[in-house]
Amino acid sequence: MAKPRINIHIPTDLHALLYEEARRPGVTKTAIIEAALRTYFYPDSKTGLEERILDRLDKFDIRQGAMERDIAVCLETICHYVLYWLTRMEPIPDGERDAAQSLGKRRYDHFLNQVARNLSDGGVLENSNASLIRKTDGTSSSEDCPNE
């Protein structure tokens, strides 16, 4: 079936752009006008680039959801551990509280320094014994924790 022929009047600048684009190999004025009309009349149809971008965004959204779920699981695990630890620890006698708080502060500061040093070195957490190690040479980055 033959396509109907139409004559249109367009501004000179659009005609120049149409003519330049149609000079490329494999591109015709008809194909350019058809694509423009399809885009105008069917705005919901997507081009190949839009489809690929939407697919990538969908995959990104799925990965983001998985990360949020994993973080929620980690937070819930930590909360349960702290609750269990607090319910199982015996209270510190009044005479030893100041020393225990001082020791706890030193241990906590040491822990934060280990984490900061490990993160700056690009280290990872070893699953077997949960000690901080360096990624590159596998040597331990921990020092003895203050005990007294």
Secondary structure by P-SEA (a helix, b strand, c coil): cccbbbbbbbcaaaaaaaaaaaccccccaaaaaaaaaaaaaccccccaaaaaaaaaaaaaaaaaaaaaaaaaaaaaaaaaaaaaaaaacccccccaaaaaaaaaaaaaaaaaaaaaaaaaacccccccccbbbbcccccccccccccc
